[in-house]
């Protein structure tokens, strides 16, 4: 019993000492080890995430920034037939103090296609975002969003559409 205990203690000590003396720079290289250590220490020291859509606690929002104000930010197409392609134009006004420029508009689904005013919208002027929805292959209630990225604060504004796609009867009667 003493011999087994002594042997395992000796083996553990040898492994511990040899593990501590291993020069890891030969495996990764000095640059890789130093870069990894630097990256790790910077991540611990600075855990913030750079998000341009969030104003920091010390940063004051730009009072002259453009503001996208929608007459209506949601539209309900109601009941539509399967395969229908419907469109709605969202109208907005730049209620800010500088020209508004839409960088991009992206839909939450490939069945929804946005098209927007490409030229700068002066303060007090109006612009549009046309949203087309293709119901092909869809059924039931559909809710879709379009995220509009512009030089506003916050930089992303969302509009949404809704539709109820009726059954075409190919799958039998609807349960009431």
N, C-alpha and C positions, 0 to 999 in steps of 0.2 A: 504494500500500500504506500509506504514511504517512498519507495523507488518510483512508482508511477506518478505520485504527486511531484516529486523532485524533477522527474523527466519532463512532465508537462510544464512546470514552472520554468525550467531551463529553456525549453523549446519556445515558450511564449516570450521570454526575455530576448532570445536571439532574433525572433521575428520582429519584435518591437524595435530593437536597436537597428536592425538592418532596414526596416521601413523608414525610420527617422533619418538614416544616413543616405537614402537614395537621392541622387541628384536628378530632379525632375526636369531641369533645363535641357538635359540631353534628349528627352522625349518630345517636348513641345517647343523648345527654343526659348531663349531668354526674352525675346520680344513678345512671344505669346503669353508667357507667364506674367510679365510686367503689365501687358495690356489687359489681361483678365483681372489682375489685382486692381488696376486703376479703374476699370469699368465697374467692378464690384463696389469699390469704395465710393465712387461717384453716385452709384445707384442708391446706396445707403444714405449718403449725405444729402442727395437731392431727389427725393421720391416723387416730385411733382411731375405731372404729365402735361406736355405742351398741347393745349387744346385751344385753337383760335376762336372757338365759339363761346368760350367762357371768359368773362372779364374777371381779372384777379381782384383781390380785396383792395389793393392799393391803386389800381387803375380806374380812372374815372371814364365812363362811357362818353363817346364823342357826341356833344350836343348838336353838332352840325351834320350828323350822319343822316343819310336818307332813311325814310321809314315807309315800308310797304303796307298800306292799309287797304284791306279787301272789303268790298261791299258785302260779299258773302264768301266764306272760305270753305263751305260745304255745299254739295249739290246732290239731290236725290233724283235719279232718272225714273224712279217708280218701277212698275212692271214692264219688262221688255221681253221680246221673243228671242229664243235661242238663235245665235248667229247674227243678231242685230249689231250694227256698229253705230254708236251714239257719240255725240260731241257736246261739250259745254265750254263756254268761254267765261273764265273768271276775270273780272275787271278789278283793277286796283288803282289807287292814287298814291303818288309819292307825297306824303305829308311831311317829309323832312326838309332840311335846308340846303341839301346838295343833290346833284344828279344821281339817280339810281341806275345801276347797271346790273342786269341779271347775268350771272356767269354761266349757270347751268340749271336745268330742271330734270330730275330723275324720278321715274315712277317706281312704285313698289312691285310691279309685275310687268312682264313683257306684253300683256294684253292692253296696257294703258300707255298712250303716247302723248307726251306734252309738247307744245309748241308755244314759244313766248316772244314778246317784244325784244328784238335784238339791240336796238339803238338805245342810248341813254335816255332816261325819262327825267325831265326837268322837275324841280319842285313845283307842286300843284298840278302837274300833268298826269295823264292816265296811261296805263299800259294794260296788256292782256296776257293771260295764259290760257291757251286752248288745250283742253284735255279730251282725247279721243279714247273710247273704251270699246274693245272688240269682245263680244260675249261668246264667240265661237268656242265650243268645248267647255263652257262654264254652265253652272246651274245653281239655282238658289240665290240667296242674298250674297252680294259681293260688295266689299268695302275696299277701296283702293286709295292710296295716298300719293301725292306728288310733292317731293321736297324741292323747294326753290332756293338755290344758293345765290345770294346777291351781296352787294357791299353795304348791307344793313347791319344793325346790331339788335338781336343776334343775326348771324349770317344765314341761317336756314329758317325759312317759313314754309309751313305745310298747308296744302289745300287737299280736300278729299272729295271723292265721289262715291255714290252708293247706287246699287241697282238690284232689283229682284228679277232674276231670269226665270221665266215661267217654264214649266215642263212642256216638252214637245209631244208627250204622249207615247213616245217610243218605249218607255220603260213601264208602261201600264198606268192605271189611274193613280192619282195622288191620294194618299190617306188623309182624311180630314180630321 
